[in-house]
Amino acid sequence: MGRIDVKNLCMEYNQKRVLDRLDLEVLHGEFLVVLGESGCGKSTLLNLIAGLREPFSGQILFDQRDVTRLDVQSRNVAFVFQDYALYPHMTVEQNIRFPLENLKLNRREIDHKCDGILTRLRLNDFRNQYPNQLSGGQKQRVAIGRAMVRDPFVFLFDEPLSSLDPHLRDHLRLELKQLHKELKKTFIYVTHDQLSAMVLGDRVAFMDDGKIQQIGPPLQLYRSPANIRIARFFGFPPVNVLTATDFERLSGKPAPDSKMKFCIRPENLECRADSKGCFEVQWIQQMGAANFVYISVGKQTICGLGKGSLHKNQKVSCNFKSENLMIF
C-alpha cells in the first residue's frame, strides 16, 4: 500500500548521535517533505529508509513488514539523487531500461514500459542521446524515469532540484507534483528549501537536532510553528522576532511575560506614512508587487509591509492583527 513507519530510530557517526529516537509515520500515497538545515539528519533518515545504511537501533516498517535489516534490493524503493547518478556510457533509453533488464523481464515488456516512461516525461526526442548531451532538467527527468520504471513501493528524493537554476526548479516542482498525482505512490522528499516544502508537500516534517520537531500541512507550520527555529525557517523576508521590551515599543501594549518572544511576519506588519509615527524608515526592499520597509525598534531592525508611497527617513506607524502574532 505504501505506508512507512519509523519507530525510535537512532543513528550515530563517530560516536555522535545523528538521529535521536526518531518517530515518523508516512501515510500511503502522500507527498511528505522532510525539511531542515544541512546536518540535521534528513538525508541520513532517507538513506536508512532506502536500506543504504543500517540504523544503530529502532525499526523501519513497510506496511507493517519489518525491513530494518533488509538490503536495498529487498525493499523495492526508488531513489532519485541530487547529482542524477546516470550511467554516462548509456543513452537516455538505456539508462531507463537498465533496471528492467536487471529484473530479467522479457524484451516486449521492457519496450512497453520504457516507451511509456519516455512519453510521459517528454524524453522521446532525447532517447538516443547521452547524459553529457542533456541539460540539467533533462538529466533529472531521466533519473526520475529510471526510478519510475520499476513500479517501486516508495519514491525517495534527496535534494533532487537543488543544483538547477530557479526557473527550471519551479518548472520541475510542478512536474513532480503532477507526477505524484498520476502515480498515486508514496513520495518522501528531502530538502532545505522551504519554498519546495510549501509547494510540494501534503505534509511537511521539520527536522532539527536528529528529531522531527513538527509535522503537518505546510500552512500549519507556516502559521502555527512549534518553535522559533521553525518560524524563522519559513517565509521571506524572514520573520521578525521581538523581545518583550521591543514588542511593547512596537505595539504600545504590555507584554504578558518578560521572558516571552514575539514573532510577526513582515507581510502581516503594515507600515504606513504617519508624521506622528514612532518609527523611521531605514531602507526599502522593492519586491515587485510589494515593498518591504525596514525600521528600528529598540536595538534591532525589523521588516514590515510598506503601504502607500514611502521613502527613506520617513516617519511611519505600524499595525498588525493579534491573530497573526506568534508567541513563544
C-alpha positions as CSV (number, residue, x, y, z in Angstrom):
1,M,0.0,0.0,0.0
2,G,2.9,2.4,0.7
3,R,2.7,3.2,4.4
4,I,6.0,3.6,6.2
5,D,6.5,3.6,10.0
6,V,9.8,4.7,11.6
7,K,10.0,3.8,15.3
8,N,12.5,5.0,17.8
9,L,15.2,5.3,15.2
10,C,18.8,6.1,16.3
11,M,21.9,6.6,14.2
12,E,25.4,7.5,15.2
13,Y,28.5,8.6,13.3
14,N,31.9,8.7,15.1
15,Q,30.1,8.5,18.4
16,K,27.9,11.5,17.5
17,R,24.1,10.9,17.6
18,V,22.7,12.0,14.2
19,L,19.2,10.6,14.7
20,D,17.8,10.6,18.3
21,R,14.9,8.2,18.9
22,L,13.1,9.5,15.8
23,D,9.5,8.5,15.2
24,L,7.7,9.2,11.9
25,E,4.5,7.9,10.1
26,V,4.4,8.3,6.3
27,L,0.9,7.7,5.0
28,H,0.0,5.7,1.9
29,G,0.1,7.8,-1.2
30,E,1.2,11.1,0.4
31,F,3.8,13.5,-0.6
32,L,5.9,14.0,2.5
33,V,8.6,16.7,2.6
34,V,11.3,16.3,5.2
35,L,12.7,19.8,5.8
36,G,15.6,21.1,7.7
37,E,19.0,22.7,7.7
38,S,22.2,20.9,6.5
39,G,23.4,18.4,9.1
40,C,20.0,17.9,10.8
41,G,19.9,14.2,9.8
42,K,17.3,14.3,7.0
43,S,19.5,12.6,4.3
44,T,20.6,10.0,6.9
45,L,16.9,9.2,7.5
46,L,16.3,8.8,3.8
47,N,19.3,6.5,3.4
48,L,18.1,4.3,6.3
49,I,14.6,4.1,4.7
50,A,16.2,3.1,1.4
51,G,18.4,0.5,3.1
52,L,21.7,2.1,2.1
53,R,22.7,2.1,5.8
54,E,21.6,0.2,8.9
55,P,20.4,2.1,12.0
56,F,22.1,1.9,15.4
57,S,18.7,0.9,16.8
58,G,15.0,1.2,16.1
59,Q,12.6,-0.1,13.4
60,I,11.5,0.7,9.9
61,L,8.3,-0.9,8.7
62,F,6.8,-1.0,5.2
63,D,3.1,-1.8,5.5
64,Q,3.8,-3.4,8.9
65,R,6.7,-5.5,7.5
66,D,9.9,-5.1,9.3
67,V,12.6,-4.1,6.7
68,T,15.1,-2.6,9.2
69,R,17.9,-5.1,8.4
70,L,16.9,-5.9,4.8
71,D,19.2,-4.7,1.9
72,V,18.1,-2.3,-0.8
73,Q,17.1,-5.0,-3.3
74,S,14.6,-6.4,-0.9
75,R,12.8,-3.1,-0.2
76,N,11.8,-2.1,-3.8
77,V,12.5,1.6,-3.3
78,A,13.3,4.2,-6.0
79,F,16.0,6.7,-5.0
80,V,16.5,10.0,-7.0
81,F,19.7,11.7,-6.1
82,Q,20.8,15.4,-6.3
83,D,23.6,14.5,-8.8
84,Y,21.3,12.4,-11.1
85,A,23.6,9.3,-10.9
86,L,23.2,8.4,-14.5
87,Y,25.4,6.0,-16.4
88,P,27.5,8.2,-18.7
89,H,28.2,5.5,-21.3
90,M,24.4,4.7,-21.7
91,T,21.9,6.6,-23.7
92,V,18.7,8.0,-22.2
93,E,16.8,4.9,-23.2
94,Q,19.5,2.6,-22.0
95,N,19.6,4.3,-18.6
96,I,15.8,3.8,-18.2
97,R,15.9,0.2,-19.5
98,F,18.7,-0.9,-17.2
99,P,16.7,-1.6,-14.0
100,L,14.2,-3.7,-16.0
101,E,17.0,-5.7,-17.7
102,N,18.4,-6.5,-14.2
103,L,15.0,-7.8,-13.3
104,K,15.2,-10.2,-16.3
105,L,11.9,-9.0,-17.8
106,N,11.1,-10.1,-21.4
107,R,12.0,-7.7,-24.2
108,R,8.4,-6.8,-25.1
109,E,7.5,-5.8,-21.6
110,I,10.7,-3.7,-21.2
111,D,10.0,-2.0,-24.5
112,H,6.4,-1.2,-23.4
113,K,7.4,0.2,-20.0
114,C,10.3,2.2,-21.4
115,D,8.3,3.8,-24.2
116,G,5.6,4.7,-21.7
117,I,8.1,6.5,-19.4
118,L,9.8,8.3,-22.3
119,T,6.5,9.6,-23.5
120,R,5.2,10.6,-20.1
121,L,8.4,12.5,-19.2
122,R,8.7,14.1,-22.7
123,L,12.0,12.4,-23.4
124,N,11.3,10.7,-26.7
125,D,13.3,13.2,-28.7
126,F,16.3,12.5,-26.5
127,R,16.2,8.7,-26.2
128,N,19.4,8.2,-28.2
129,Q,21.4,11.0,-26.5
130,Y,23.9,10.5,-23.7
131,P,23.8,12.3,-20.4
132,N,26.6,14.8,-21.3
133,Q,24.3,16.0,-24.2
134,L,21.4,16.8,-21.9
135,S,20.5,19.9,-19.8
136,G,20.2,19.6,-16.0
137,G,16.4,19.4,-16.2
138,Q,16.5,16.7,-18.8
139,K,19.0,14.7,-16.7
140,Q,16.8,14.9,-13.7
141,R,13.8,13.7,-15.7
142,V,15.9,10.7,-16.9
143,A,16.8,9.9,-13.3
144,I,13.1,10.1,-12.3
145,G,12.1,7.9,-15.3
146,R,14.7,5.3,-14.3
147,A,13.1,5.3,-10.8
148,M,9.5,5.2,-12.1
149,V,10.0,2.3,-14.5
150,R,10.4,-0.3,-11.6
151,D,7.0,0.5,-10.0
152,P,8.5,0.9,-6.6
153,F,6.9,0.7,-3.1
154,V,8.1,4.3,-2.4
155,F,9.9,7.1,-4.2
156,L,12.7,8.8,-2.2
157,F,14.1,12.2,-3.4
158,D,17.3,13.6,-1.9
159,E,17.5,17.3,-2.8
160,P,16.8,16.5,-6.5
161,L,16.3,20.1,-7.7
162,S,18.9,22.0,-5.7
163,S,21.5,22.2,-8.4
164,L,19.1,23.6,-11.0
165,D,18.5,27.2,-11.9
166,P,15.5,28.8,-10.3
167,H,13.3,28.9,-13.4
168,L,13.9,25.2,-14.1
169,R,13.4,24.3,-10.5
170,D,10.0,26.0,-10.5
171,H,9.0,24.0,-13.6
172,L,10.2,20.7,-12.3
173,R,8.4,21.2,-9.0
174,L,5.1,21.4,-10.9
175,E,6.1,18.3,-12.9
176,L,6.8,16.4,-9.7
177,K,3.5,17.4,-8.1
178,Q,1.6,16.3,-11.2
179,L,3.6,13.0,-11.4
180,H,2.7,12.2,-7.8
181,K,-1.0,12.9,-8.6
182,E,-0.8,10.5,-11.5
183,L,1.2,7.7,-9.9
184,K,-0.7,7.7,-6.5
185,K,2.5,6.5,-4.9
186,T,4.2,7.5,-1.6
187,F,6.8,10.2,-2.1
188,I,9.4,11.2,0.5
189,Y,11.3,14.3,-0.5
190,V,14.2,15.7,1.5
191,T,15.2,19.4,1.1
192,H,16.5,22.5,2.9
193,D,14.3,24.7,0.6
194,Q,11.2,26.0,2.4
195,L,9.6,27.1,-0.9
196,S,9.8,23.5,-2.2
197,A,8.3,22.3,1.0
198,M,5.4,24.7,0.7
199,V,4.7,23.9,-2.9
200,L,5.2,20.1,-2.9
201,G,4.2,18.7,0.5
202,D,0.9,17.3,1.5
203,R,2.6,17.4,4.9
204,V,6.0,18.7,6.0
205,A,8.1,17.1,8.7
206,F,10.6,19.7,10.1
207,M,13.8,18.1,11.4
208,D,16.3,19.6,13.8
209,D,18.9,18.0,16.1
210,G,18.1,14.5,14.9
211,K,14.3,14.6,15.7
212,I,11.1,15.6,14.0
213,Q,10.2,18.9,15.7
214,Q,6.8,19.3,14.0
215,I,4.8,17.6,11.2
216,G,1.7,18.8,9.5
217,P,0.3,20.6,6.4
218,P,2.7,23.3,5.1
219,L,0.5,26.2,6.1
220,Q,0.2,24.8,9.6
221,L,4.0,25.0,10.1
222,Y,4.0,28.5,8.5
223,R,1.1,29.9,10.6
224,S,1.5,27.9,13.8
225,P,5.1,26.9,14.1
226,A,6.0,24.8,17.2
227,N,9.1,26.9,18.0
228,I,11.1,29.9,16.9
229,R,13.5,27.9,14.7
230,I,10.6,26.7,12.6
231,A,9.1,30.2,12.4
232,R,12.4,31.6,11.2
233,F,12.8,28.8,8.6
234,F,9.6,29.8,6.7
235,G,8.9,32.9,4.8
236,F,10.8,35.7,3.0
237,P,11.7,38.2,4.2
238,P,12.3,36.3,7.5
239,V,10.0,36.5,10.5
240,N,10.6,39.3,13.0
241,V,11.5,38.1,16.5
242,L,10.9,40.6,19.2
243,T,11.8,40.6,22.9
244,A,9.1,41.6,25.4
245,T,10.5,45.1,25.6
246,D,10.6,45.6,21.8
247,F,7.1,44.1,21.5
248,E,5.9,46.8,23.9
249,R,7.6,49.5,21.8
250,L,6.1,48.2,18.6
251,S,2.5,47.6,19.8
252,G,2.2,50.0,22.7
253,K,0.8,47.1,24.8
254,P,2.4,45.5,27.8
255,A,3.9,42.0,27.3
256,P,2.3,39.3,29.5
257,D,5.8,37.9,30.4
258,S,9.2,39.4,30.1
259,K,10.7,36.1,29.1
260,M,8.4,35.7,26.1
261,K,9.4,36.1,22.5
262,F,7.0,37.6,20.0
263,C,7.1,36.8,16.3
264,I,5.3,38.7,13.4
265,R,5.9,38.0,9.8
266,P,6.8,41.1,7.6
267,E,3.7,40.6,5.4
268,N,1.5,40.8,8.5
269,L,3.1,44.0,9.8
270,E,1.6,47.1,8.0
271,C,3.7,50.2,7.9
272,R,2.0,53.5,6.8
273,A,3.2,57.0,6.5
274,D,2.4,58.9,9.7
275,S,4.1,62.3,10.6
276,K,3.4,61.4,14.3
277,G,4.6,57.8,13.9
278,C,7.2,56.4,16.3
279,F,9.4,54.7,13.7
280,E,11.5,55.8,10.8
281,V,12.2,54.0,7.5
282,Q,15.8,52.9,7.4
283,W,15.6,51.4,3.9
284,I,13.2,49.9,1.4
285,Q,13.3,46.5,-0.3
286,Q,11.4,46.5,-3.5
287,M,9.9,43.1,-4.4
288,G,7.8,44.0,-7.4
289,A,4.2,43.6,-6.3
290,A,5.2,44.5,-2.7
291,N,7.6,46.8,-0.9
292,F,9.1,45.9,2.4
293,V,10.4,48.6,4.7
294,Y,13.0,48.2,7.5
295,I,12.6,50.2,10.7
296,S,14.5,50.3,14.0
297,V,12.7,49.0,17.1
298,G,15.0,49.3,20.1
299,K,18.4,48.0,19.2
300,Q,17.2,45.8,16.3
301,T,15.9,46.3,12.8
302,I,12.6,44.7,11.8
303,C,10.8,44.4,8.5
304,G,7.2,45.3,7.6
305,L,5.0,45.6,4.5
306,G,5.0,49.2,3.2
307,K,1.6,50.7,2.4
308,G,1.4,53.6,0.1
309,S,4.3,55.7,-1.2
310,L,7.2,55.6,1.3
311,H,10.8,56.8,1.3
312,K,13.9,56.6,3.4
313,N,13.8,58.5,6.7
314,Q,10.0,58.9,6.6
315,K,8.0,58.5,9.8
316,V,5.6,55.5,9.9
317,S,3.2,53.8,12.3
318,C,2.9,50.1,12.3
319,N,-0.1,47.8,12.9
320,F,-0.8,44.1,12.9
321,K,-3.7,41.8,13.8
322,S,-3.5,39.9,17.0
323,E,-4.3,36.6,15.3
324,N,-1.0,36.9,13.2
325,L,1.1,37.2,16.3
326,M,3.1,34.1,17.4
327,I,4.2,33.9,21.0
328,F,6.9,31.6,22.4
